[in-house]
Each structure stands twice: as C-alpha cells, then as structure tokens.
Amino acid sequence: MDMYGISGYSNGYHQNQQQQHSSEEKRGGGRRRRGGRRSRHRHDFGVSDHHHQQQHYQNDEKQEQKSLPPCTDFDMAYFHSYAHVGIHEEMIKDRVRTDTYRAAIMEHQSFIEGKVVMDVGCGTGILSIFCAQAGAKRVYAVDASDIALQANEVVKANNLAEKVIVLHGRVEDVEIDEEVDVIISEWMGYMLLYESMLGSVITARDRWLKHGGLILPSTATVCFT
C-alpha cells in the first residue's frame, strides 16, 4: 500500500469528469457538482428562465437520489458492528497502523495545511484529528455508525470542535456545502476489499473532491503466494 508516493498519482477523477463533460455537452448542458451549493447568480435570470432553472435543479436532485445506493440490512448490521468503542480501541492500539497513517498525513502536510479534508468512515476521529494537527482548515469526519457520537466527544476533548465537524450518516446521504481538497479513509479490509468501503470512498470522490485533489491512500497492492 503506497501512502506516500504521488508521482504519477491519479485520483481517478479527471477521466471520469472528461467523459461526463463530453456526453453532457452533446445534450447541451454542463456538469454541475452533485450535492453542492446552488448558483449564486439566480437573480440574473428572467422569470421564465428562473422557473426553468429551478425545475432543472429539482430534476437533477431526483436523479441523484435514484442513483445513490439504498441502506440495506447488511449495511445496518455492518454499521452496528462498529458502534462499540472496543473494536476501535483495538485498531488504535495497532501502533504500526496508526503511526503509518499519521506519518503519511505529515508527509503530505503541504497538501493538507489550510485545506478542506473529508475523513470517510472516521470511527473515533483519530485520522481527522491528525489532519487538524497537520493544519487542515476544516475536516468533515463522516461515519454512519453510532461511534460518530463518541468521535464528537473525542474532538471536543481535543479542543478541535471549531475545526473538525462530525457528520453522523452515510457518505452517500450526508450533505456539505463545499468541495474538499483531500479525502482520507481507512477503507481496506481483509483481502483489501472485504469491508466494501471502497464504494463509499469513490462516492465521496465523485461528490466533493476537487480536480487534482488528493486521496490517502490512493494505491494498494495485494500479494499472493
């Protein structure tokens, strides 16, 4: 797993954006960022244009709601399994894991300092706190499990409540009003993909990551013997 190197780095965003932009140009429309803020220039439209624009927004919102995956019974059971502090304590006490993430964050401090970060599946908020300590302007710590309630208390105990915003909900469902510069997540499970969190990281990327933004980690390798 390469958490440090960024040569030849791609967050997978540009190609997707170019393909979407090309296809939407053929339909005569430009791409808007999903889940983002509305245009600040509505007052420039005439009455009929404003009505047409409002209908366009409503149609886009309905289309986005249809495209987001529903929360299944499996999802609920998964979230519940991470609601207790014990499992997170075990992970945090894994010094190799925790110190590697902290080292990677500090290695990329120049990309994080003064920037907006999203932590997908934040757990107790340990990675969010590391990002705040690295100088992030704002960190959105997202977790659908009830551990988010504990994360909020951990953030307060570290006097970071003004910088780290804990969002209790799925990344597919929560809303924020800005794009992010960095996405960080510990999405890897057994055999890399077991926990099925990669889809949520990709959803966060497509909804909020800026062009040229950074994902940590961005590459991984599975070795078989």
N, C-alpha and C positions, 0 to 999 in steps of 0.2 A: 504494500500500500504506500503510494508516494504522497506524503502530506507536505512535502517541502518544495519539490521541483516545480517550476512553472514554465520552463522552456517548452515551446510547442503546446502550451496549455490551451485548451478549448473547453468552455463550459457547455458546449452543445447548443448554444443559444443562437448564434449568428446564422447557421444554416437553416434552422427552423424558421427564423424570422424572415430570411430572404425568400424561402418557399412560400410562406404565408403571405408576405407582402406582394409577391408576384401574382399569386392566384387572386388576391383581393383587388389588385389593380385592374384585373380583367373584368371584375364585376363593378368597377367604378368606385370602389371605396378604399380608404386607407385603414390600416390596422390601428386600433386603439388598444392600450394596455388594459387587460382584463383586471377587474377588481380594483381599479384605481379611481382617481378623482375625476369628476366631470369637468368639462371645459369651463374655463373662467370667462369665456367671451360670448356667452349666450345672448347678452344684450345687443350684440352686433346683428342678430338675425331679425328678419321681419316676423310678423305674427304667424304666417303660414309656414315659413321656414323653421321657426321655433317649434311649432307643433310637429313638423316632420322630424326634426332633430330629436325631440323628446320621445317620439314613437320609435325612432331608431335605437335610442338608448334602452328603452323598455324591451324591445325585441332582442337586443344583444344580451341583456340580463337574463331573459328567459332561456336563451340558447345556452348561456354559460351554466345556468342551474341544471339544465338537462345533461350537460356534458360531464359534470362532476360526479364521481362515483358515490353511491349511497353508502351510509354507515351500516354495515351488516352485523349480524350476531357474532360472527368471528371477530370483527373489529372491536366490538364492545368487550368481548372476553379478553382480547389482547390488551386493550387499554386498562381493564381491571387488574390484569396480572402485573402491571407496572404502577399500581396505585399505592403500593406499600413502600415505606422507606427502606426496608431491609434489603431488597434487591438492588437499590441504588447505592446503598452503603457498600455492598459487596463490590460493585463496579468502581466506585470512587477509591476504595482501598487497593485496587489493582494499580499499583504505582506506575508500572510500565505504560498502561493505557492512559492514565490521567496525565502523567508527565509528558507523554508523547504529544497529546493534544495541546497541552499548554506550550510546549516548545514550538509546535507548528504555528500556533497563534502568534507567539512572539516573533517567530521567523518572518511572518507576514504582517508585522505591525504597521509597516508603511502603507499597506492596503486597507488596514482596519482603522487606524487613527483618524478621527474626525469623520468617519463614515457610518453608514447605517447598516446594521447586521441583523440577520434573522437566524435564530437557532431552532432548527426543526427537530421536534422531539426532545425538548430541553431537559426533561427529568427534573432533578433538583436545581437546575440552573447553573451548574458548575462551569460549563463552557461559556455561557452568557456572561458570567462574572469575569472569566478570563479575558473575554473580548472587551468588556468595560474597563478592565485594568490595563488593557493594551491601548486604550484611548478612544474607543468607539464613541461616536456622538450619541447613538441610540441603538439599543438592542431589543428586538422583538423575540421573546422567549415563548415558543409555542409548544403546547403539549395537550393532547386530548384526555390524558389520564388525570385522575384526581391528584396526582403528585404535583400538579401545577399549583395547587393551594399551598403545598409545602415550599415550592420554589419561590412563591411570592413572599413567604416569611423569611426565607434564606436571603433573598435580595434586600429586604428591609433591614435584616440584621447586619448586612454588609454596607449599609448606608448608600445603596445604589438604586433606590426606588425611582429617582428622577431620571435615571439613565436606562434602566432595564425595565421593560414593560412585559409582564407575563400575560399571555393570552391563553385561556383555558378553552381549548377546542381543537378540532382537526384543522390542519393547514388548508384542507380543501374547503373549509367553511368560514374561517375567520376572515376579517377584513382589516386592512390597514390603508392609510391614505397617502402612501408614498412608495417609491421603488426602493430597493435595497442594493447596496454595493457588494455585500458578502453574504453567502449562505454557509452556515456551518452545521454539521449534523453528524451524530454517530449512528449512521443508518445500517452499518454492517452487522450481520448476524452469523449464525452457524453456516458454514459453506458460503459465506459472504452475503447471500441473498435471502436467507431463511426468514428473516423477520418482515420481509416485504415492505420495508420503509422507503426503498429507493423511489417508488412511485410518488410518494409524498414529497420527496426532495425535488423531483422533476416538476411536480405541480407547483411548488414554491418558486422554482426557477422560471417557469413559464408565466406565472402570475406577476412576479415582482422583481426579478433580478434585472439590473441594468445591463445594457450592452457592454461587454467587456468585463462584467462583474466576475467575482471570484467565488468558487465553491471549494470548501475544505471538508473532507478530502475530495479530490477530483478524479483520481485514478486508483485502481485496485488490481491486484493480481492474485489469481487462485492457482496454487501449485499442486499437482497430483503426483504421487509416487507409487 
